[in-house]
Amino acid sequence: MKKILAIAFAAMMSLGTMAQTAQQVLDKTAAIVGNKKGASASFKLSSPKYGSTSGSIAIKGNKFNARTPQAIVWYNGKTQWSYMKKTNEVNVTNPTQAQQMSMNPYTFINIYKTGYKSTLKTVGGNYQVHLVANNQKRTVAEMYITINKKTHVPSQVKMRQGSTWSTIDIYGFKAKNIANSAFTFNSKEFPKAEVIDLR
């Protein structure tokens, strides 16, 4: 009987440690990715909702600047400017969490503490963190984040909106100094673009 109780207690402790470890892994990842001076990376997005594209991203805190062959997106923490090369138009919006995540795979570093249950498992040389929203009506209801064990840099983010899954592969992460001006649209650079305010 004592053995059974000891095993049950050990199992319960390991479950508790696992949930805590998922949080610890994300805390370390957020500290590295959320470098105060900034960081850059390349990404590839595959989504039934947003299509497939690849490009580069610069981030600083919750600000980002993403560039793909089709578009350039600036986000200064509140306002997003999306320049569509094909139409020479700039759409100005206040994006949802899901819209931010479709262009910024690192959005999770700001939202994982806000109403998500987290679990952790090891897959090869990576951690895989599974996040499930307490409120399933949230725009991002579920996420899987693959994080390198040695560097704590994420290599993939999978997110679910309703029943639709999107996958973002990330590579070439580098911490670097990025000026705040990189996250705000500069109309002087696109003097002929039509600006459409959708806020």
TIRO-2110 file (N, C-alpha, C; in Angstrom, 1 decimal):
// TIRO-2110
0.8, -1.2, 0.0, N, 1, A
0.0, 0.0, 0.0, CA, 1, A
0.9, 1.3, 0.0, C, 1, A
1.9, 1.2, 0.8, N, 2, A
2.8, 2.4, 0.9, CA, 2, A
3.5, 2.6, -0.5, C, 2, A
3.9, 1.5, -1.1, N, 3, A
4.5, 1.6, -2.5, CA, 3, A
3.6, 2.3, -3.4, C, 3, A
2.3, 1.9, -3.4, N, 4, A
1.3, 2.4, -4.3, CA, 4, A
1.1, 3.9, -4.1, C, 4, A
1.0, 4.3, -2.8, N, 5, A
0.9, 5.7, -2.4, CA, 5, A
2.1, 6.5, -2.9, C, 5, A
3.3, 5.9, -2.7, N, 6, A
4.5, 6.6, -3.1, CA, 6, A
4.6, 6.8, -4.6, C, 6, A
4.2, 5.8, -5.4, N, 7, A
4.2, 5.9, -6.8, CA, 7, A
3.1, 7.0, -7.3, C, 7, A
1.9, 6.9, -6.6, N, 8, A
0.9, 7.9, -7.0, CA, 8, A
1.3, 9.3, -6.7, C, 8, A
2.0, 9.5, -5.5, N, 9, A
2.5, 10.8, -5.1, CA, 9, A
3.6, 11.3, -6.1, C, 9, A
4.5, 10.4, -6.5, N, 10, A
5.5, 10.7, -7.5, CA, 10, A
5.0, 11.1, -8.8, C, 10, A
3.9, 10.4, -9.2, N, 11, A
3.2, 10.7, -10.5, CA, 11, A
2.6, 12.1, -10.4, C, 11, A
1.9, 12.4, -9.3, N, 12, A
1.3, 13.7, -9.2, CA, 12, A
2.3, 14.8, -9.2, C, 12, A
3.5, 14.6, -8.5, N, 13, A
4.5, 15.6, -8.4, CA, 13, A
5.1, 15.8, -9.8, C, 13, A
5.3, 14.8, -10.6, N, 14, A
5.8, 14.9, -11.9, CA, 14, A
4.9, 15.7, -12.8, C, 14, A
3.6, 15.5, -12.7, N, 15, A
2.6, 16.3, -13.4, CA, 15, A
2.7, 17.8, -13.1, C, 15, A
2.8, 18.0, -11.8, N, 16, A
2.9, 19.4, -11.3, CA, 16, A
4.2, 20.1, -11.9, C, 16, A
5.3, 19.3, -11.8, N, 17, A
6.5, 19.8, -12.3, CA, 17, A
6.5, 20.1, -13.8, C, 17, A
5.7, 19.2, -14.5, N, 18, A
5.6, 19.3, -16.0, CA, 18, A
4.9, 20.6, -16.4, C, 18, A
3.8, 20.9, -15.7, N, 19, A
3.1, 22.2, -16.0, CA, 19, A
4.0, 23.4, -15.7, C, 19, A
4.7, 23.3, -14.6, N, 20, A
5.6, 24.4, -14.2, CA, 20, A
6.8, 24.5, -15.2, C, 20, A
7.3, 23.4, -15.6, N, 21, A
8.4, 23.4, -16.6, CA, 21, A
8.0, 24.0, -17.9, C, 21, A
6.7, 23.7, -18.4, N, 22, A
6.2, 24.3, -19.6, CA, 22, A
6.3, 25.9, -19.4, C, 22, A
5.9, 26.4, -18.3, N, 23, A
5.9, 27.8, -18.0, CA, 23, A
7.4, 28.3, -18.0, C, 23, A
8.3, 27.5, -17.4, N, 24, A
9.7, 27.9, -17.3, CA, 24, A
10.3, 28.0, -18.7, C, 24, A
10.0, 27.0, -19.5, N, 25, A
10.5, 26.9, -20.9, CA, 25, A
10.1, 28.2, -21.6, C, 25, A
8.8, 28.5, -21.5, N, 26, A
8.3, 29.7, -22.2, CA, 26, A
8.8, 31.0, -21.7, C, 26, A
9.1, 31.0, -20.4, N, 27, A
9.7, 32.2, -19.8, CA, 27, A
11.1, 32.4, -20.3, C, 27, A
11.9, 31.4, -20.4, N, 28, A
13.2, 31.5, -21.0, CA, 28, A
13.2, 31.9, -22.5, C, 28, A
12.2, 31.3, -23.2, N, 29, A
12.1, 31.6, -24.6, CA, 29, A
11.7, 33.0, -24.8, C, 29, A
10.7, 33.5, -24.0, N, 30, A
10.2, 34.9, -24.1, CA, 30, A
11.4, 35.9, -23.8, C, 30, A
12.2, 35.5, -22.8, N, 31, A
13.4, 36.4, -22.5, CA, 31, A
14.4, 36.5, -23.6, C, 31, A
14.6, 35.4, -24.3, N, 32, A
15.5, 35.4, -25.5, CA, 32, A
14.9, 36.1, -26.7, C, 32, A
13.7, 35.7, -27.0, N, 33, A
13.0, 36.2, -28.2, CA, 33, A
12.6, 37.7, -28.0, C, 33, A
12.2, 38.0, -26.8, N, 34, A
11.8, 39.4, -26.5, CA, 34, A
13.0, 40.3, -26.1, C, 34, A
14.1, 40.1, -26.7, N, 35, A
15.3, 40.9, -26.5, CA, 35, A
14.9, 42.4, -26.6, C, 35, A
15.2, 43.2, -25.6, N, 36, A
14.8, 44.6, -25.5, CA, 36, A
15.3, 45.4, -26.7, C, 36, A
16.5, 45.0, -27.2, N, 37, A
17.0, 45.8, -28.4, CA, 37, A
16.4, 45.4, -29.7, C, 37, A
15.9, 44.1, -29.8, N, 38, A
15.3, 43.6, -31.0, CA, 38, A
15.9, 42.3, -31.5, C, 38, A
15.2, 41.7, -32.5, N, 39, A
15.7, 40.5, -33.1, CA, 39, A
15.1, 40.3, -34.5, C, 39, A
15.7, 39.4, -35.2, N, 40, A
15.2, 39.2, -36.6, CA, 40, A
15.2, 37.7, -36.9, C, 40, A
14.4, 37.3, -37.9, N, 41, A
14.4, 35.9, -38.3, CA, 41, A
13.7, 35.8, -39.6, C, 41, A
13.8, 34.6, -40.2, N, 42, A
13.0, 34.3, -41.4, CA, 42, A
11.9, 33.3, -41.0, C, 42, A
10.8, 33.3, -41.8, N, 43, A
9.7, 32.5, -41.5, CA, 43, A
9.0, 32.0, -42.8, C, 43, A
8.3, 30.9, -42.6, N, 44, A
7.4, 30.3, -43.7, CA, 44, A
6.1, 30.0, -43.1, C, 44, A
5.0, 30.6, -43.7, N, 45, A
3.6, 30.4, -43.2, CA, 45, A
2.9, 29.5, -44.1, C, 45, A
2.1, 28.6, -43.6, N, 46, A
1.2, 27.7, -44.3, CA, 46, A
-0.1, 27.7, -43.6, C, 46, A
-1.1, 28.2, -44.3, N, 47, A
-2.4, 28.3, -43.7, CA, 47, A
-3.6, 28.3, -44.7, C, 47, A
-4.6, 27.5, -44.4, N, 48, A
-5.8, 27.5, -45.3, CA, 48, A
-6.4, 28.9, -45.4, C, 48, A
-6.3, 29.6, -44.3, N, 49, A
-7.0, 31.0, -44.2, CA, 49, A
-6.1, 32.1, -44.8, C, 49, A
-4.8, 32.0, -44.6, N, 50, A
-3.9, 33.1, -45.0, CA, 50, A
-3.1, 32.7, -46.2, C, 50, A
-3.2, 31.4, -46.7, N, 51, A
-2.3, 31.0, -47.8, CA, 51, A
-0.9, 30.6, -47.4, C, 51, A
0.0, 30.5, -48.3, N, 52, A
1.4, 30.1, -48.0, CA, 52, A
2.3, 31.2, -48.5, C, 52, A
3.2, 31.6, -47.6, N, 53, A
4.2, 32.6, -48.0, CA, 53, A
5.4, 32.5, -47.1, C, 53, A
6.5, 33.1, -47.5, N, 54, A
7.7, 33.1, -46.7, CA, 54, A
8.2, 34.5, -46.7, C, 54, A
9.1, 34.8, -45.7, N, 55, A
9.6, 36.2, -45.6, CA, 55, A
10.5, 36.3, -44.4, C, 55, A
10.7, 37.6, -44.0, N, 56, A
11.6, 37.9, -42.9, CA, 56, A
10.8, 38.8, -41.9, C, 56, A
11.2, 38.7, -40.7, N, 57, A
10.6, 39.5, -39.6, CA, 57, A
11.6, 40.1, -38.7, C, 57, A
11.3, 41.4, -38.3, N, 58, A
12.1, 42.0, -37.2, CA, 58, A
11.1, 42.3, -36.1, C, 58, A
11.5, 42.0, -34.8, N, 59, A
10.6, 42.2, -33.7, CA, 59, A
11.4, 43.0, -32.6, C, 59, A
10.6, 43.6, -31.8, N, 60, A
11.1, 44.3, -30.6, CA, 60, A
9.9, 44.5, -29.6, C, 60, A
10.0, 43.7, -28.5, N, 61, A
8.8, 43.6, -27.6, CA, 61, A
7.6, 43.1, -28.4, C, 61, A
6.5, 43.8, -28.4, N, 62, A
5.3, 43.4, -29.1, CA, 62, A
5.2, 44.1, -30.5, C, 62, A
6.2, 44.8, -30.9, N, 63, A
6.3, 45.5, -32.2, CA, 63, A
6.9, 44.5, -33.2, C, 63, A
6.4, 44.6, -34.5, N, 64, A
7.1, 43.8, -35.5, CA, 64, A
7.0, 44.4, -36.9, C, 64, A
7.9, 44.0, -37.8, N, 65, A
7.9, 44.4, -39.2, CA, 65, A
8.2, 43.2, -40.0, C, 65, A
7.2, 42.7, -40.7, N, 66, A
7.3, 41.5, -41.5, CA, 66, A
7.3, 41.9, -43.0, C, 66, A
8.1, 41.1, -43.8, N, 67, A
8.2, 41.4, -45.2, CA, 67, A
8.1, 40.1, -46.0, C, 67, A
7.2, 40.0, -46.9, N, 68, A
7.0, 38.9, -47.8, CA, 68, A
7.0, 39.4, -49.3, C, 68, A
7.1, 38.5, -50.3, N, 69, A
7.1, 39.0, -51.7, CA, 69, A
5.8, 39.8, -52.0, C, 69, A
4.7, 39.5, -51.2, N, 70, A
3.4, 40.1, -51.5, CA, 70, A
3.1, 41.4, -50.7, C, 70, A
3.7, 41.5, -49.5, N, 71, A
3.3, 42.6, -48.6, CA, 71, A
4.5, 43.0, -47.7, C, 71, A
4.3, 44.1, -47.1, N, 72, A
5.1, 44.6, -45.9, CA, 72, A
4.2, 45.0, -44.8, C, 72, A
4.4, 44.5, -43.6, N, 73, A
3.5, 44.8, -42.5, CA, 73, A
4.3, 45.5, -41.4, C, 73, A
3.8, 46.6, -40.9, N, 74, A
4.5, 47.3, -39.7, CA, 74, A
3.4, 47.3, -38.6, C, 74, A
3.9, 47.0, -37.4, N, 75, A
3.0, 47.0, -36.2, CA, 75, A
3.8, 47.7, -35.1, C, 75, A
3.2, 48.8, -34.5, N, 76, A
4.0, 49.5, -33.5, CA, 76, A
3.5, 49.2, -32.1, C, 76, A
2.7, 48.2, -31.9, N, 77, A
2.2, 47.8, -30.6, CA, 77, A
0.7, 48.1, -30.5, C, 77, A
0.2, 48.9, -31.4, N, 78, A
-1.2, 49.3, -31.4, CA, 78, A
-1.8, 49.3, -32.8, C, 78, A
-1.1, 50.0, -33.7, N, 79, A
-1.6, 50.2, -35.1, CA, 79, A
-0.8, 49.3, -36.1, C, 79, A
-1.5, 48.7, -37.0, N, 80, A
-0.8, 47.9, -38.1, CA, 80, A
-1.1, 48.5, -39.4, C, 80, A
0.0, 48.6, -40.2, N, 81, A
0.0, 49.1, -41.6, CA, 81, A
0.3, 47.9, -42.5, C, 81, A
-0.5, 47.6, -43.4, N, 82, A
-0.2, 46.5, -44.4, CA, 82, A
-0.1, 47.0, -45.8, C, 82, A
1.1, 47.0, -46.3, N, 83, A
1.3, 47.5, -47.7, CA, 83, A
1.2, 46.3, -48.7, C, 83, A
0.2, 46.4, -49.6, N, 84, A
0.1, 45.3, -50.6, CA, 84, A
0.8, 45.8, -51.9, C, 84, A
1.8, 45.1, -52.3, N, 85, A
2.6, 45.5, -53.4, CA, 85, A
1.8, 45.5, -54.7, C, 85, A
0.9, 44.5, -54.9, N, 86, A
0.1, 44.3, -56.1, CA, 86, A
-0.8, 45.5, -56.4, C, 86, A
-1.4, 46.0, -55.3, N, 87, A
-2.4, 47.1, -55.5, CA, 87, A
-1.9, 48.5, -55.1, C, 87, A
-0.7, 48.5, -54.5, N, 88, A
-0.1, 49.8, -54.1, CA, 88, A
-1.0, 50.5, -53.0, C, 88, A
-1.6, 49.6, -52.1, N, 89, A
-2.4, 50.2, -51.1, CA, 89, A
-1.9, 49.8, -49.7, C, 89, A
-2.2, 50.7, -48.8, N, 90, A
-1.8, 50.5, -47.4, CA, 90, A
-3.1, 50.4, -46.5, C, 90, A
-3.4, 49.3, -45.9, N, 91, A
-4.5, 49.2, -45.0, CA, 91, A
-4.1, 49.4, -43.6, C, 91, A
-4.8, 50.3, -42.9, N, 92, A
-4.4, 50.7, -41.5, CA, 92, A
-5.5, 50.0, -40.6, C, 92, A
-5.1, 49.2, -39.7, N, 93, A
-6.0, 48.4, -38.8, CA, 93, A
-5.5, 48.4, -37.4, C, 93, A
-6.3, 48.0, -36.4, N, 94, A
-5.9, 47.6, -35.1, CA, 94, A
-6.2, 46.1, -35.1, C, 94, A
-5.2, 45.2, -35.3, N, 95, A
-5.4, 43.8, -35.6, CA, 95, A
-5.8, 43.0, -34.3, C, 95, A
-6.5, 41.9, -34.6, N, 96, A
-6.8, 40.9, -33.5, CA, 96, A
-5.5, 40.1, -33.2, C, 96, A
-5.5, 39.3, -32.2, N, 97, A
-4.4, 38.4, -31.8, CA, 97, A
-4.1, 37.5, -32.9, C, 97, A
-5.1, 36.9, -33.5, N, 98, A
-4.9, 35.9, -34.6, CA, 98, A
-4.3, 36.6, -35.8, C, 98, A
-4.7, 37.8, -36.2, N, 99, A
-4.2, 38.5, -37.3, CA, 99, A
-2.7, 38.9, -37.1, C, 99, A
-2.4, 39.2, -35.8, N, 100, A
-1.0, 39.5, -35.5, CA, 100, A
-0.1, 38.3, -35.6, C, 100, A
-0.7, 37.1, -35.1, N, 101, A
0.1, 35.9, -35.2, CA, 101, A
0.3, 35.4, -36.6, C, 101, A
-0.6, 35.7, -37.5, N, 102, A
-0.5, 35.3, -38.9, CA, 102, A
0.8, 35.9, -39.6, C, 102, A
1.2, 37.1, -39.0, N, 103, A
2.4, 37.7, -39.6, CA, 103, A
3.6, 37.7, -38.6, C, 103, A
3.3, 37.5, -37.3, N, 104, A
4.3, 37.5, -36.3, CA, 104, A
4.3, 36.2, -35.4, C, 104, A
5.1, 35.3, -35.8, N, 105, A
5.1, 34.0, -35.1, CA, 105, A
5.5, 34.1, -33.6, C, 105, A
6.0, 35.2, -33.2, N, 106, A
6.5, 35.4, -31.8, CA, 106, A
5.4, 36.1, -30.9, C, 106, A
4.2, 36.3, -31.5, N, 107, A
3.1, 36.9, -30.6, CA, 107, A
2.9, 36.1, -29.4, C, 107, A
3.1, 34.7, -29.5, N, 108, A
2.9, 33.9, -28.3, CA, 108, A
3.6, 34.3, -27.1, C, 108, A
4.8, 35.0, -27.2, N, 109, A
5.6, 35.4, -26.1, CA, 109, A
4.9, 36.4, -25.2, C, 109, A
3.9, 37.1, -25.8, N, 110, A
3.1, 38.0, -25.0, CA, 110, A
1.8, 37.5, -24.5, C, 110, A
1.3, 36.4, -25.0, N, 111, A
0.0, 35.9, -24.7, CA, 111, A
-0.1, 34.6, -23.9, C, 111, A
1.0, 33.9, -23.7, N, 112, A
0.9, 32.6, -23.1, CA, 112, A
0.6, 32.7, -21.6, C, 112, A
0.7, 33.9, -21.0, N, 113, A
0.4, 34.0, -19.6, CA, 113, A
-1.0, 34.5, -19.4, C, 113, A
-1.7, 34.7, -20.5, N, 114, A
-3.1, 35.3, -20.3, CA, 114, A
-4.2, 34.3, -20.7, C, 114, A
-4.4, 33.3, -19.8, N, 115, A
-5.6, 32.4, -19.9, CA, 115, A
-5.3, 31.2, -20.8, C, 115, A
-4.1, 30.6, -20.7, N, 116, A
-3.8, 29.4, -21.4, CA, 116, A
-3.3, 28.3, -20.4, C, 116, A
-3.8, 27.1, -20.6, N, 117, A
-3.2, 26.0, -19.8, CA, 117, A
-2.0, 25.4, -20.7, C, 117, A
-0.9, 25.1, -20.0, N, 118, A
0.3, 24.7, -20.7, CA, 118, A
0.8, 23.3, -20.3, C, 118, A
1.2, 22.5, -21.2, N, 119, A
1.8, 21.2, -20.9, CA, 119, A
3.0, 21.1, -21.8, C, 119, A
3.9, 20.2, -21.4, N, 120, A
5.2, 20.1, -22.0, CA, 120, A
5.6, 18.6, -22.3, C, 120, A
6.2, 18.4, -23.5, N, 121, A
6.8, 17.1, -23.8, CA, 121, A
8.1, 17.3, -24.6, C, 121, A
8.9, 16.3, -24.6, N, 122, A
10.1, 16.4, -25.3, CA, 122, A
10.0, 15.6, -26.6, C, 122, A
10.4, 16.2, -27.7, N, 123, A
10.4, 15.6, -29.1, CA, 123, A
11.8, 15.7, -29.7, C, 123, A
12.5, 14.7, -29.6, N, 124, A
13.9, 14.7, -30.1, CA, 124, A
14.7, 15.7, -29.3, C, 124, A
15.4, 16.7, -30.0, N, 125, A
16.2, 17.7, -29.3, CA, 125, A
15.4, 18.9, -29.0, C, 125, A
14.0, 18.8, -29.0, N, 126, A
13.2, 20.0, -28.8, CA, 126, A
12.2, 19.8, -27.7, C, 126, A
11.7, 20.9, -27.1, N, 127, A
10.6, 20.9, -26.3, CA, 127, A
9.4, 21.2, -27.1, C, 127, A
8.2, 20.6, -26.8, N, 128, A
7.0, 20.9, -27.5, CA, 128, A
6.0, 21.4, -26.4, C, 128, A
5.7, 22.7, -26.4, N, 129, A
4.7, 23.2, -25.5, CA, 129, A
3.3, 23.3, -26.1, C, 129, A
2.4, 22.7, -25.4, N, 130, A
1.0, 22.7, -25.9, CA, 130, A
0.2, 23.7, -25.1, C, 130, A
-0.4, 24.7, -25.7, N, 131, A
-1.2, 25.7, -25.0, CA, 131, A
-2.6, 25.6, -25.5, C, 131, A
-3.5, 25.5, -24.5, N, 132, A
-5.0, 25.5, -24.8, CA, 132, A
-5.7, 26.6, -24.0, C, 132, A
-6.4, 27.5, -24.7, N, 133, A
-7.1, 28.6, -24.1, CA, 133, A
-8.2, 28.1, -23.2, C, 133, A
-8.3, 28.8, -22.0, N, 134, A
-9.3, 28.5, -21.1, CA, 134, A
-10.7, 28.8, -21.7, C, 134, A
-10.7, 29.9, -22.5, N, 135, A
-11.9, 30.3, -23.2, CA, 135, A
-11.7, 29.9, -24.7, C, 135, A
-12.4, 28.9, -25.1, N, 136, A
-12.3, 28.4, -26.5, CA, 136, A
-12.8, 29.3, -27.5, C, 136, A
-13.4, 30.5, -27.1, N, 137, A
-13.9, 31.4, -28.1, CA, 137, A
-12.8, 32.5, -28.5, C, 137, A
-11.7, 32.3, -27.8, N, 138, A
-10.6, 33.2, -28.2, CA, 138, A
-10.1, 33.0, -29.6, C, 138, A
-9.6, 34.1, -30.2, N, 139, A
-9.2, 34.0, -31.6, CA, 139, A
-8.2, 32.9, -31.9, C, 139, A
-7.3, 32.7, -30.9, N, 140, A
-6.3, 31.6, -31.0, CA, 140, A
-6.7, 30.7, -29.9, C, 140, A
-7.3, 29.5, -30.2, N, 141, A
-7.8, 28.6, -29.2, CA, 141, A
-6.8, 27.6, -28.7, C, 141, A
-5.8, 27.3, -29.5, N, 142, A
-4.8, 26.3, -29.2, CA, 142, A
-3.5, 26.5, -30.0, C, 142, A
-2.4, 26.2, -29.3, N, 143, A
-1.1, 26.3, -30.0, CA, 143, A
-0.1, 25.2, -29.6, C, 143, A
0.7, 24.8, -30.6, N, 144, A
1.8, 24.0, -30.3, CA, 144, A
3.1, 24.8, -30.6, C, 144, A
4.0, 24.9, -29.7, N, 145, A
5.3, 25.7, -29.9, CA, 145, A
6.4, 24.7, -29.8, C, 145, A
7.2, 24.6, -30.9, N, 146, A
8.4, 23.7, -30.8, CA, 146, A
9.6, 24.6, -30.5, C, 146, A
10.4, 24.3, -29.4, N, 147, A
11.5, 25.1, -29.0, CA, 147, A
12.7, 24.3, -28.8, C, 147, A
13.8, 24.8, -29.4, N, 148, A
15.1, 24.1, -29.3, CA, 148, A
15.6, 24.0, -27.8, C, 148, A
15.9, 22.8, -27.4, N, 149, A
16.3, 22.6, -26.0, CA, 149, A
17.6, 23.4, -25.6, C, 149, A
18.5, 23.5, -26.5, N, 150, A
19.8, 24.2, -26.1, CA, 150, A
19.7, 25.7, -26.2, C, 150, A
19.1, 26.2, -27.3, N, 151, A
19.1, 27.6, -27.5, CA, 151, A
17.8, 28.3, -26.9, C, 151, A
16.8, 27.5, -26.7, N, 152, A
15.4, 28.1, -26.2, CA, 152, A
14.8, 29.0, -27.3, C, 152, A
15.2, 28.8, -28.6, N, 153, A
14.7, 29.6, -29.7, CA, 153, A
13.6, 28.7, -30.3, C, 153, A
12.4, 29.2, -30.6, N, 154, A
11.3, 28.4, -31.2, CA, 154, A
11.6, 28.2, -32.7, C, 154, A
11.3, 27.0, -33.2, N, 155, A
11.5, 26.7, -34.6, CA, 155, A
10.2, 26.5, -35.4, C, 155, A
9.1, 26.3, -34.6, N, 156, A
7.7, 26.2, -35.2, CA, 156, A
6.6, 26.6, -34.3, C, 156, A
5.6, 27.3, -34.8, N, 157, A
4.4, 27.6, -34.1, CA, 157, A
3.2, 27.1, -34.9, C, 157, A
2.4, 26.2, -34.3, N, 158, A
1.1, 25.8, -34.9, CA, 158, A
0.0, 26.4, -34.1, C, 158, A
-1.0, 27.1, -34.8, N, 159, A
-2.1, 27.7, -34.0, CA, 159, A
-3.4, 27.3, -34.7, C, 159, A
-4.4, 27.2, -33.8, N, 160, A
-5.7, 26.8, -34.2, CA, 160, A
-6.7, 27.9, -34.0, C, 160, A
-7.4, 28.3, -35.1, N, 161, A
-8.5, 29.3, -35.0, CA, 161, A
-9.8, 28.5, -35.4, C, 161, A
-10.7, 28.3, -34.5, N, 162, A
-11.9, 27.5, -34.8, CA, 162, A
-11.4, 26.1, -35.1, C, 162, A
-11.6, 25.6, -36.3, N, 163, A
-11.1, 24.2, -36.7, CA, 163, A
-10.0, 24.3, -37.7, C, 163, A
-9.5, 25.5, -37.9, N, 164, A
-8.4, 25.7, -38.9, CA, 164, A
-7.0, 25.8, -38.3, C, 164, A
-6.1, 25.0, -38.7, N, 165, A
-4.7, 25.0, -38.2, CA, 165, A
-3.8, 25.8, -39.2, C, 165, A
-2.9, 26.6, -38.6, N, 166, A
-1.9, 27.3, -39.4, CA, 166, A
-0.5, 26.9, -38.9, C, 166, A
0.5, 26.8, -39.7, N, 167, A
1.8, 26.4, -39.3, CA, 167, A
2.8, 27.5, -39.7, C, 167, A
3.6, 27.9, -38.8, N, 168, A
4.7, 28.9, -39.1, CA, 168, A
6.0, 28.3, -38.7, C, 168, A
6.9, 28.1, -39.7, N, 169, A
8.3, 27.6, -39.4, CA, 169, A
9.2, 28.8, -39.3, C, 169, A
10.1, 28.8, -38.3, N, 170, A
10.9, 29.9, -38.1, CA, 170, A
12.4, 29.5, -38.1, C, 170, A
13.3, 30.2, -38.7, N, 171, A
14.7, 29.9, -38.8, CA, 171, A
15.6, 31.1, -38.9, C, 171, A
16.8, 31.0, -38.6, N, 172, A
17.8, 32.1, -38.7, CA, 172, A
17.6, 33.2, -37.7, C, 172, A
17.2, 32.8, -36.5, N, 173, A
16.9, 33.9, -35.4, CA, 173, A
18.2, 34.5, -35.0, C, 173, A
18.2, 35.9, -34.9, N, 174, A
19.4, 36.6, -34.5, CA, 174, A
18.9, 37.8, -33.6, C, 174, A
19.6, 38.0, -32.4, N, 175, A
19.3, 39.2, -31.6, CA, 175, A
20.1, 40.3, -32.3, C, 175, A
19.5, 41.5, -32.4, N, 176, A
20.2, 42.6, -33.0, CA, 176, A
19.5, 43.9, -32.7, C, 176, A
20.2, 45.0, -32.8, N, 177, A
19.6, 46.3, -32.5, CA, 177, A
18.7, 46.8, -33.6, C, 177, A
17.4, 47.1, -33.3, N, 178, A
16.5, 47.6, -34.3, CA, 178, A
15.8, 48.9, -33.8, C, 178, A
15.9, 49.9, -34.6, N, 179, A
15.3, 51.2, -34.2, CA, 179, A
13.8, 51.1, -34.2, C, 179, A
13.1, 51.9, -33.3, N, 180, A
11.7, 51.9, -33.2, CA, 180, A
11.0, 52.3, -34.4, C, 180, A
11.7, 53.2, -35.2, N, 181, A
11.1, 53.7, -36.5, CA, 181, A
10.8, 52.5, -37.5, C, 181, A
11.5, 51.4, -37.3, N, 182, A
11.3, 50.2, -38.2, CA, 182, A
9.9, 49.6, -38.1, C, 182, A
9.1, 50.0, -37.1, N, 183, A
7.8, 49.4, -36.8, CA, 183, A
6.7, 50.3, -37.1, C, 183, A
7.0, 51.4, -37.7, N, 184, A
5.9, 52.4, -38.1, CA, 184, A
6.0, 52.7, -39.6, C, 184, A
4.9, 52.7, -40.3, N, 185, A
4.8, 53.0, -41.7, CA, 185, A
5.3, 54.4, -42.0, C, 185, A
6.2, 54.6, -42.9, N, 186, A
6.7, 55.9, -43.3, CA, 186, A
6.2, 56.2, -44.7, C, 186, A
5.2, 57.2, -44.8, N, 187, A
4.6, 57.5, -46.1, CA, 187, A
5.5, 58.1, -47.1, C, 187, A
6.6, 58.6, -46.7, N, 188, A
7.6, 59.2, -47.6, CA, 188, A
8.3, 58.1, -48.4, C, 188, A
8.3, 56.9, -47.9, N, 189, A
8.9, 55.8, -48.6, CA, 189, A
8.0, 55.2, -49.7, C, 189, A
6.7, 55.5, -49.6, N, 190, A
5.7, 55.0, -50.5, CA, 190, A
4.8, 56.2, -50.9, C, 190, A
5.3, 57.2, -51.5, N, 191, A
4.5, 58.5, -51.8, CA, 191, A
3.3, 58.3, -52.6, C, 191, A
3.3, 57.2, -53.5, N, 192, A
2.1, 57.0, -54.4, CA, 192, A
1.1, 56.0, -53.9, C, 192, A
1.4, 55.4, -52.7, N, 193, A
0.5, 54.4, -52.2, CA, 193, A
-0.8, 55.0, -51.6, C, 193, A
-1.9, 54.4, -51.9, N, 194, A
-3.2, 54.8, -51.3, CA, 194, A
-3.4, 54.3, -49.9, C, 194, A
-3.6, 55.1, -48.9, N, 195, A
-3.7, 54.7, -47.5, CA, 195, A
-5.2, 54.6, -47.2, C, 195, A
-5.6, 53.4, -46.8, N, 196, A
-7.0, 53.1, -46.4, CA, 196, A
-7.1, 52.8, -45.0, C, 196, A
-7.8, 53.7, -44.2, N, 197, A
-7.9, 53.5, -42.8, CA, 197, A
-9.2, 52.7, -42.5, C, 197, A
-8.9, 51.5, -42.0, N, 198, A
-10.0, 50.5, -41.7, CA, 198, A
-10.3, 50.4, -40.2, C, 198, A
-9.8, 51.3, -39.4, N, 199, A
-10.0, 51.2, -37.9, CA, 199, A
-11.4, 51.6, -37.5, C, 199, A
END
